[in-house]
Amino acid sequence: MGLDSPRGGTADLVERWRSHEIVDSTTVFEGLIFDVQRDRVDLGDGEVVTRDYIRHPGAVAVVALHPFDGVDHVMLIRQYRHAAHGDLWELPAGLLDVDGEPPWEAAARELVEEVDLVADEWHVLADDVSSPGILPETIRTFLARGLHDVPECDLHERDAEERGIEPLWVPLDDALDAVLAGSISNAHAVVGLLAAHASRSRGWASLREKDAVWPARDAQRRPAEGDRGAAGA
């Protein structure tokens, strides 16, 4: 390792979505949104380790972009997050908790429910795994453009923490400055804003189709469906 480690490039940066053999597996906690799983995993050469991790349905986030006076603005929301004990600036986002719902449609639903917007154009910006050591939550961030207000008759009635959502249109450049200054700390917001700014600087050439393959999510879903040998590494 160290300075003598191999050198590589983009073509080498391919993740392997697999699992070592799971000797046994139990659910040690069942919650409203997530469960805690305990696996005994054979790492090879006779080494078996015990690992706890959180099973989560996955989520989507939206960079909703609109050109006010020729300047790209992004929709940010400030929302109370009890586990973090704070009101955080975030992107519109939500769980993949509707069976059979394509991720981009879940993102469109969240955009309507949280900020009263619909979009004509959808692309994939970035994918991330929140904390792969303990929380294999897969999050896909979309870019939404061609925005319109939701008709008044179709407005969603928000409840719980969503009732206190504070929306704010911010120039994308300013949002990036806030990320770099540490003023925005929500992980999916950081990922989405950095990805949007970088993609725009390349003429949006990096955008993927709204229904692009999502290997990380496929790997995380298989164990829940009974394939013990396909959990995310």
NORQUI-V987756 format. One record per run of one state. SS is the DSSP state (2 for helix, 1 for strand, 0 for the rest). FROM is the first residue (numbers start at 1). TO is the last residue. If there is no record, write none. Layout:
SS|FROM|TO ; SS|FROM|TO
This chain:
0|1|1 ; 2|2|4 ; 0|5|9 ; 2|10|12 ; 0|13|20 ; 1|21|30 ; 0|31|34 ; 1|35|42 ; 0|43|47 ; 1|48|55 ; 0|56|58 ; 1|59|68 ; 0|69|70 ; 1|71|81 ; 0|82|85 ; 1|86|90 ; 0|91|91 ; 1|92|95 ; 0|96|102 ; 2|103|115 ; 0|116|116 ; 1|117|131 ; 0|132|134 ; 1|135|149 ; 0|150|151 ; 2|152|154 ; 0|155|159 ; 2|160|164 ; 0|165|165 ; 1|166|171 ; 2|172|181 ; 0|182|186 ; 2|187|201 ; 0|202|207 ; 1|208|209 ; 0|210|214 ; 2|215|224 ; 0|225|227 ; 2|228|230 ; 0|231|233
